[in-house]
Amino acid sequence: MILKELDPFLGGSQDEIAHRIAQDRMAYHLRRYFGKSEEVDVLNYLRVSSGTVVTMIDHLVLHAFGLIVIERESLSEPIQIKDDGQWLRLRQDGPVEMRSPITRAYLRALSLKAFLDMMVRQKGFFDAIELDIIVSVPDTGRIRWPTMGVLPEICNTDQVHERVNQRILQCRRTAKVAGVLTAPERRRLGEFLRSLHQPLVRAAPR
């Protein structure tokens, strides 16, 4: 079930338009595969804050065993991933270092968990849930992989639903209980996060 759609888009620069198109594409993909699901709930674009810390999540999946943070990376240029985890944009004038979207996704997932830990009455509840990430890219063919091979966190946009289902199946196979988040609990959590969502407001042009 889709618990939160994307915020309205009010226009912007070419980069902002391209970013929104990618958001729409992923939201459509998740709606197509999980819009009527009783096992998976989705929030598209979430922005919550605690004090001076702002946590932004591109897409958040809730399931019986935990949360999956989906991070999008546009890959406007070919990418090389080094064995040490470094990401490089391969440009005509030479490689340029970029921030790893895997690291960014993990940091956002941990920030969301810390936010939830502060907000819920049952302290430590979210220590018992699975916390995973998926980095969605338009085309993995644009990536030069490290010598260890393809990284499991990364997949094409149209494969995200498969990765979500695979992760839930893995959790189900290894779990000792049916799940820590029932459907009503996921709905309440989704409603809670949606109520705290702070849309990003751009300054009016002068």
N, C-alpha and C positions, 0 to 999 in steps of 0.2 A: 504494500500500500504506500502511496505517496503522501507523506505527512506534511511536507512543505515544498511548494513549487519555488521557482526562481523569483526574485524580486522583479518588479517592472523595470524595463530598460528605457531610459530617457534619452538615449543618444550619447554621442561622444566622439572621441578621436578614432582614427582608423585602427589603432591598436586596441582601443576599448571595444570597438565593433567586432574585431576579430576574436577578442577574448569572449565576448558574449555569444558569438556563433559557436565557439567551442563548448561553452556552458550549455547552450541549448541542445547541442548534439548529444552531450552526455546525459542531460536530463531526459531527452527523448528516449535514449537507449535504456535508461533505468526504468522509465515509465512503461516502455514496451514489454520488458521482461518481469517487472515486479509491481506494476500498477494494480494488479488484482491479486497479488500474493498474500497469503495468510501467514507466511513464515518470514518475510523480509519487508522491512519498512525503510523508507528513504526520506531524507531531508536534503533538498537541493540548496546549497549555499547557506551557510550558517556563520553568523558573526556575533560573538558574545564577549563580554568583558568583565573583568574583576579587577577593580582598582585601575592601575595603569596598564594591565596586561590585556591585550585584545587577541582573541583566538578566532581565526577565520578558517573554515572548512569548506572546500569546494563542494563535496557531496559526502553525506554520511549515511551509512547503512547500519540498521539495527537488526539483529537476529537473536535467536534464543540464547546463544552462547556469548554474545558480546557485540562489539562495534567494529566497523571497517571504515577507515578514512580513505576516501578516494581523492587523490591529488592529480590534477591535469598538468601536462607539460606540452607546449605547442610544438617543439622541435622545428623551429623555422629554418634551422641549418643542420647539416649532418653533425652527429655527436660521437665522441669517443669516450668510453668509460675505462679508466685506467685500473690496474690491478689493486691500487691502494684506495679505490673508491672515488677518485677525482673525476669530475666531468669536464670535458673540453668541447667548446664549439669549434668546428673545423671550418675556418674562414680562408678565403684566398690569400690573405696576408699573414696567415699563421693561426695556430690554435689559441683560443682564448678561454681561460678558466671560467666556469660558471658554478653556481651553487647546486649541489646535488638535490634533485626533487625528492629523492628517497629520504635523505636527511631532513628536508623540510617537512615532508609528510609525517615522519616519526615525531618531530618536535611538535607539530600541530596536534597529533594524536595524544601525546603526553600532556600538552597544555589543556586539551579538552578534558582529559581524565582528571587533572588537578582541579579544573574548574568544577567538575561534577562532584568530586570528593568534598569540596568546600560547601557545595550547595545542598547536599542530601543530609538527612538526619542520621541515616544509618552509616556511620563512618566505617570506611574500609570495604563497603559493599562493592565498589568498582575494582577492588583488587582481585576479586574472584571471577571477573569476566575476561574474555579474550579481547585483545586490542590489536588490530591488524591494519595494514595499509596496502593500497594498490596505487601504483602510478600509471595513469592512462596516457598513452601517446598516440598520435595519429597513425604512425607507421614505424614499427620496430626495425624495419629495413634500413632506416636512416641511422641506426646505432651500430657503432663498432664496439663489440662486447669485449670485456676483459678476457684473459686467457682461461678463466674458470668457466666461461660460457655465459649463456643468457641468465639474467638475474630474475629470480622468481617474483619480485615485487612489481615488475614492469610488464605491461601487456598493451596490445592495441585496444582502442576504444571499444570496438565491437566484440572484444573478448572479455570485457569486464564482468558481464553476468555469469560467464563460465567460471571465472576466478572466484566470484562471490559464492557460487554454489559449491565449488570444490572446497572452499575453506569451511563452509558450514558442514559439509559431509565429513571432513577431517575432524572437526570438533565433535560431531555426533559419534564418530567411531571411537574416540578416545575419552569422551565424557563419562563420568560416573553417574550423572543425573541427566534428566531430560533437557535441562537448560535453566539458566538463572534468570532469564527475562521472558516472562509469559507475554502473550499478545497484548493483554490489557496493560501490563507494565511498560511494554514498548510504546504503546499509544500514549500513556501518561508521560513517559520520558520525552517523547517527541513533542507533545503539547507544551511541556515545560520548557524545552529548548526553544521552541518556536515563540513562546511568550517572551523570552529574554533576547530574542534576535534583534540586533540593531542594524538596520539597513545602512549601507554606506551612502552618505549624502555628499555629493560634490558641491563645491562652492559655486554660486551663481556667477556667470561671466560679468565682468565690469564694463 
